[in-house]
Amino acid sequence: MFAREYLGEFEHLVLLALVQLEDRAYGVTVRQEIQIRAKRDVSIGAVYATLERLEAKGYAKSSMGEPTKERGGRSKRFFRITGHGVRALNLTHQTLQRMTEGLALVRKNV
């Protein structure tokens, strides 16, 4: 039986956003990164639910930032990828590469 360490599509996108954003990753910036790079509209609720799921799996870790004036004194919850998350990301990339190896992917104008 195979271990379930590979990522679902949206988990994959969220972890990639964490890597891109480095120390600036919190719910809103993760959502923006996915919208810009993947050209995909996502709800903030879906982003936070996925971040929490990734944290529960040990693929991401969160910490609270300093309170900010523009947020009415509230802190942002920042996320970063963990070593387990990097391994899952690499496993997912390797799996996708193996699945597409030898395929002639056709690009059609739609």
C-alpha positions in Angstrom: 0.0 0.0 0.0 1.2 3.5 -0.8 1.5 6.3 1.7 -0.8 9.2 1.1 1.8 12.0 1.2 1.0 13.5 -2.2 -1.1 16.6 -2.3 -4.5 17.4 -3.6 -4.6 20.1 -6.3 -5.6 23.0 -4.0 -3.2 21.9 -1.3 -0.5 21.9 -3.9 -1.3 25.5 -5.0 -1.5 26.7 -1.4 1.9 25.2 -0.5 3.4 26.6 -3.7 2.1 30.0 -2.6 3.7 29.6 0.8 7.0 29.0 -0.9 6.6 32.0 -3.2 5.6 34.4 -0.4 8.2 33.2 2.1 7.7 35.3 5.3 4.7 37.3 3.9 2.3 34.4 3.7 -1.0 34.8 5.4 -4.5 34.1 4.2 -5.1 37.2 2.1 -1.6 37.1 0.4 -2.0 33.3 -0.3 -5.3 34.0 -1.9 -3.9 36.8 -4.0 -0.9 34.7 -5.1 -3.1 31.9 -6.3 -5.4 34.3 -8.1 -2.5 36.0 -9.9 -0.3 33.0 -10.7 -2.9 30.3 -11.2 -5.6 32.7 -12.6 -8.1 31.0 -10.4 -10.7 32.8 -8.2 -10.7 31.3 -4.7 -12.6 32.1 -1.6 -10.7 33.2 1.5 -12.6 30.5 3.5 -11.2 27.8 1.2 -7.7 29.2 1.7 -8.0 29.2 5.5 -9.6 25.8 5.6 -6.7 24.4 3.5 -4.0 26.2 5.5 -5.5 24.7 8.7 -5.7 21.2 7.1 -2.0 21.5 5.9 -1.0 22.6 9.4 -2.8 19.6 10.9 -1.0 17.3 8.5 2.4 18.9 9.5 3.0 20.4 6.1 2.6 24.0 7.3 3.2 25.9 10.5 1.6 29.1 11.7 2.7 31.9 14.0 1.1 35.2 15.0 2.7 38.4 13.8 2.7 41.7 15.7 -0.5 43.6 16.1 -0.9 46.2 13.4 -2.7 49.6 13.4 -4.4 49.0 10.0 -6.0 45.8 11.4 -7.4 47.6 14.5 -4.6 46.2 16.7 -5.2 42.6 15.6 -2.3 40.3 14.6 -1.9 38.4 11.3 -1.5 34.7 11.3 1.5 33.9 9.1 2.2 30.5 7.6 5.3 28.8 6.4 6.0 25.4 4.8 7.7 22.8 6.9 10.2 20.1 6.0 7.3 17.6 5.7 5.5 20.0 3.4 8.6 20.3 1.2 8.8 16.5 1.0 5.1 16.3 0.1 5.6 19.1 -2.5 8.5 17.3 -4.1 6.7 13.9 -4.1 3.7 15.5 -5.8 6.0 17.1 -8.5 7.8 13.8 -9.1 4.4 12.0 -9.4 3.1 14.5 -11.9 6.3 14.2 -13.9 6.1 10.4 -14.0 2.5 10.6 -15.1 3.2 12.9 -17.9 6.4 11.3 -19.1 6.2 10.3 -22.7 3.0 12.1 -23.3 2.7 14.4 -26.3 0.5 17.1 -24.7 -1.4 18.9 -27.4 -2.1 22.6 -27.1 -5.2 23.7 -28.9 -6.5 27.2 -29.5 -10.0 27.3 -28.0 
